[in-house]
Amino acid sequence: DGLTADEIAGIGELSESELKKIAETKENLLDDLTKEFAAQGINVTVNRTTGELAMDASVLFGGDSSVITDAGKTLLNKFIKAYTTIAYNEKYSGFISKTLVEGHTAPVSGSTYESGLPLSEQRANNVKDYCLSSDTGVDTSKLTTTLEAVGLSNSKPVYGTNGKIDMAACRRVSFRFIVNIDKQ
């Protein structure tokens, strides 16, 4: 529980106590990230079930664009600093094997997975490239080999409390870390 399908795929060899330790460490990491984002005034939605750290695409990009805005760069600078400070400190040394940058689009009327894919991929790649650039003012050397961009189009919609799809929340770029099971 609390692990993604990617993480579960490699855990057949682990004991129950090792699995429990991984789940606890993941919870602690999400707690620490949530506190740091709040302390730095960074607007990120943390999904405790999926481990997704989501940012509103309307802050990062204009309309149907994949060009990062100045406000988006400011947000990413703060986010990357907070993320690397927490995720790569000694407490979590070796815990993360990779970090996914996921681009998402809303399932607007008439759109298909295929039609939303190019924009979601461009956005994820642009965010990844920016995060690895010197423009962030952050040492991102630990991310260089582990940051991966993936476009998910409208395949992971976000639902509101009323059970209906929340179109604005669907338009997002999220970061998700994958646990390094071999090193636990």
Phi, psi and omega in degrees: 000142184082005179247150179273167180301322179301318182288321183294328182305326184258012189256009181304330184272353186272147178281168180298322181291325177293320178296318180297319180297318179297313180299319179294316180297319179298316177300315180298318180296316178296321176300310183296320178295315180301315179296317181293318178299316179296316181298326182267001180068034182265125182274093179229134177266121181260119177264108186292334180286310184268344184079011182284132176250100191256140176242142179294121181298333181292340175278323184281326187223159171271150174025238180266032184263158173246009178276126182286130180283168176299319178296322178296320179295319178299315179298313181296322178302312180294316182299310184297321178298312180295315183298311183290325179300316182277305188295333183247022174276171186302326181304327183244022182307124178077002184286323185261127177269325174202160177240126179265135170258114185250126176263133182232146173238165179274147178280065182291155182307129178087349180273153177238172176304314182297319183289333180272347186296312183303315180296317181295323178291316179299316180296315180298316180294320179294321178294315178302309182300318179296315182298331180269356182278163179286350181298337182287339183073015183240145174286106183255021183302326180289337180274337188309315183268352187244353182272127184228134180260139178215134176265129182246004180050230183254025186284347180231072181293157178252132180256140176280177181295338179277000179086356178267156179294131177267097185302317181296317181292334179293327181279096186207162167241131181233156175247137178219130179265147177252129182287137177276089188295326182296334185260006184273000000 
